[in-house]
Amino acid sequence: MSHHSQDRSRQSRSNQRRRPSAFSGIKLRLIIGGAIVLFSVVSFMNKGEINPVTGQKQRVDMSIQDEISQGMQSVGAMGPPSLNRRAQIHIDQIGFRLVKNLQEMMQQQGIEIPYPFDFHLLARPEINAFALPGGQVFITESLYRALEGSEGRESYEHSARIAGVLGHEIGHVLERHGSERMAKGNLISGIVGAAGVAGGDLNSRSVAAYVGNLANMKYGRADELESDQWGIELMILSHYHPRYLIDVMEVLKTSGGSGPPEFLSTHPSSDTRIAKIKEIIMQNQQKIDQMESQIVLGAN
């Protein structure tokens, strides 16, 4: 046998020995990835809890008491409080009016609101509002001013726009969106991690992380539309016309610039939300007519 034939024979045997080793490595990664997915899914499914306000079963990462406690502890980290005492009082008046009417409505259904809501005006430059799990609601001075419109500060229109913002944020708290997204985020992180392990390379991890991020954004967009429904409900209960929530969307649309495409954004585009708000207003027209008649009767 020639030297070349012997070399080819040895190389063939070497390749045969290496193939099982490579296959074993892939098999091991798949087993580990599958175990991570199984653990993540089981952990997620075990987080089921009934929302005491909506009655819906949700997957959440915190108890209501944990939400309240951690929310209160985090208030100071959200930014400096506004020094405009009159504006803060205005915010409190609107916020607690919404909460009072919410509590009365829910008590008629035998439901107690477990959250000690509080409202904060922040001395922050961006146009923004948000809520922490547990009932702490925030609005920035910049958004407060932007909602004044041509009618001026503390007008009915200004108050109605603020009511739309605060009602929307109250909706996030009631629906437990923050805790729900934490649970979903942990599930997605587990699946992304499993895909990275199974793929075995950086590209696999990057693609998995990108897909996971898009999935979590989709949850966020649904949350926003759900909270808009709460905002409209609370505005009607508190005698604020829900059409002023459309004004809020226009302000956000103007302040947001071009922004990312809706598909790559946590929030739905302002146009999408405006269309949805108009649809919800039409569905609630009878309640709105009743609200307007009560306002007229109260004025006489």
N, C-alpha and C positions, 0 to 999 in steps of 0.2 A: 504493500500500500504506500502511496506517495505521501510526502510530508503535507501537501495541500489537502489531501483526502483526510488525513489524520486530524488536521486543524479544524476542518469543517465538521468532522464527527464530534470532536470535543466541544465546539461551539454550539452544536445542536443539542448535545446533552446538557450543556450549561443553561441554554435557553429553556429547556424543559424543566430544569430544576427551579429556574426563576419564576416561571409562570404560576405555579401553585402559590408561591410566596406573595406575588402581586394580587392574585385572586383572594387570598386570605386577608390581605390588608383591606381590600374593598369590602369584603364580607363583614369584617370587624367594624368598619366605619358605618355600614348600613345597620348593623345590630345596635351600635351605640346611638346612632341617629334615631332609630325606631324607639329605643328606650326613652330618649329625651322627649320625643313627641308624645309617647304614651303617658309619661309622668306629667307633662304640661297639660294634656287634655284632661286627665283624671283630676289634677289639682283645680283646673278651671271649673269642671263640672261639680266639684264639691263645694264651690263657693255660692251655690244657689241660696237666695234669700228673698222673701216676699217684701216688696216695697209697701210700707204701711199707708202711704198716701194713694198710690195708683192701684194697689192690689196685684201688680204684675210681679212675676218671678224674675229676678235679675241675678247676674253673676257679678258680685262686688268684692272688693278687696278689704273693705273696712266695715266695722259695725257703725251704726248711727252715732253712738256715743264717741267712738274714735273719730268720726268725721267732725263732730262738734268740737271735741277737745283739740284736735290738730288744727282745725280751722282757726279757733281762737288764738292758739299759740303762734300762728303764722301771720297774724294781722300786721304786726310791726315790720315784717319783712317785705310787705307789699309796696312800701313807699311812704314818704312823709305825708302826714295829714295836712289838709288844707287849713290855712289860717283864716279863711273867709267863713266866719261863724254863721252869718246870715244864709249863705248858700248851703252850708251843712244842715242848718235847721230846715231849709226848704226840701232838701233831699230826704231828711228824716220824716217830714210830714207826709210826703208822697209815698215813701217806702212803707211806713207803718199803716197808712191808709190801705194800701194793697194787701198787706198781711192781715189786717183786721177783717177785711171783706173775705179774704181767702179762708180764714179760720171759721168765720160764720157759715160760709158755704159748706165747708167740710164737716163741721159739727152737725149740720142738718142731715148729713149722710152717716153720722156716727163715727167720724174719723177725726182724730186729734193730730195736729201738725206737730211733729216732734222737734222742730228746729227753732232755736232762739235767734231769729233773724236780726241782723244789725247792718247798718248802711254807712259807708265811709266815702267821703270826698277826698281824693288824693291830689296833692300838689305835684302832679306829673305832667310833662309837656305833651305826651302823645294823646291822641283821641282814642279812648279805650274804656271798656267796662268789662268786669269779669266777676265771678263768684267762686269762693272756695267751698268744698264740700262741708256741710254743717251749718250754712246760713250766713256767712260773712260776704257781703256784697259791696263791690267797689265801683266807683265811677270817677274819672279824672276831671280836673278843672277844665281842661281843654274841651272835652266832650260836653260838659255842662254848659260852657259858653257857646259852643257850636250849635247847641239845640235851642238857643234863645230865639233865632229867626228874626223876622222883622217885627214881630209882636212885642219883643222885649222880655227882660228877665222877670220871672215869676208870673207871667201871663198864663191864662188857661192853656194856650197852645204850648208854651214852654213846659209847663207842668205835665201836660199829656205826653209829650215826647219823652220826658224823663221817666214817666210811668211806664211807657213802652219798654225802655231800656231795663229798668229795675224789674219789671214783670218778667221779662225774658230771662234775666239772671236768676230770679227766684225759681223759674221753671227748671233751670239746670240743677239747682239744689234739690227740688222736689223729685225730679227724675233720677237723682243720684248719678248724674252723668260722669262726674269726676272719678268716683270710686269704680264705676262700671268700666270706664276706659282704662283705669289702672289694671283691672283684672284682665281685660282683653289684651292690653299691651303686654302683660306678662305671658299670656298664651302665645301671642304672636312672636315674642322674643324667643320663647322656647322652640317654636317651630322653625324660626329663622336659624337659630343655633344648630338645630338638628340637620337642616338642609346644608349648612356650612360644613358640618362634620361629615355627612354622607358624601358631599361633593368632593371634599378633600383639597380644594384649592381656593385661592383668594377670590377668583371670579365667581365661583358658586356662592360664596358668602355674600358678595356684593349684590348679586342678582336677588338672592333670597331676602336680604335686608331691604332692597328697593320695593319688592312686591309686598313685604310685610308692612312697610311704611304706608303704601297706598291703601292697604286694607284698613289700617287704623284711621287714616284720613276719612275713609268712607263712613266709618262710625261717627266721626266728628261732625260731618255734614248733616247726617240724619239727626243728631242731637240738636243742632242749631234750629232746624225746622220744627222739631218737637217743642223746643223752648219758645219759639215764636207763637205757637198755639197757646201756650200758657200765658204769654205776654198779652195776647188779645183777650183771652178769657178774663184775666185780672183787670185789664183796662175797662172792659164792659161792666164788670162787677163794681168798679170804683168810679163809674160815670166819666171816664175819659174815652173819647171816640177813638177807636182803633185805627182810623185812617192816619193818625199822627205817627203811628209806627212806620208808615211808609216814608214820612219825612226823615225819620231816623235812618232808614236804609239809604236815602238819598245823600244824607250827610256822610255816612260811612263810605258810600260809593265815591263821593268827591274826595274824601280824605285818603282813600286807599290807593289812588293812582291807578296805573294799569294793572298791577298785581299779577300774580301767577295765574295760569289757566285754571278754571274751576276744578277740572279733574285732578289737578295737583295742589289743591288748596283744602285746608281743613274746613273752612267755612264755604257754604254755597255762595255763588256770585250774588251781588246785590240784586241784579235783575231777576234771578231765580227766586230769591226770597220775596221780592216785591210781588211777583206773580202769585206766589203761594199765599202771601198775606191777603191779597185781594180776593183770592178764592175762599179763604177762611172767613173773611168779612162778609162775603155774599152768603155763606152758609149760616152765619149768625145774624142776618139782617133783622129777623124778628126780635131778637134780644136787644139789638141796637135801637130799633124803633121804640121798644118799651123803655129803654134807658133814656132816650131823648125826651119822651113824653113825661117821664118822672122829673127830669131836669126842668122842663117848662112848668110843670105843676109846682115844683119847689120854688120857682122864681116868682110865682103869682101869689 
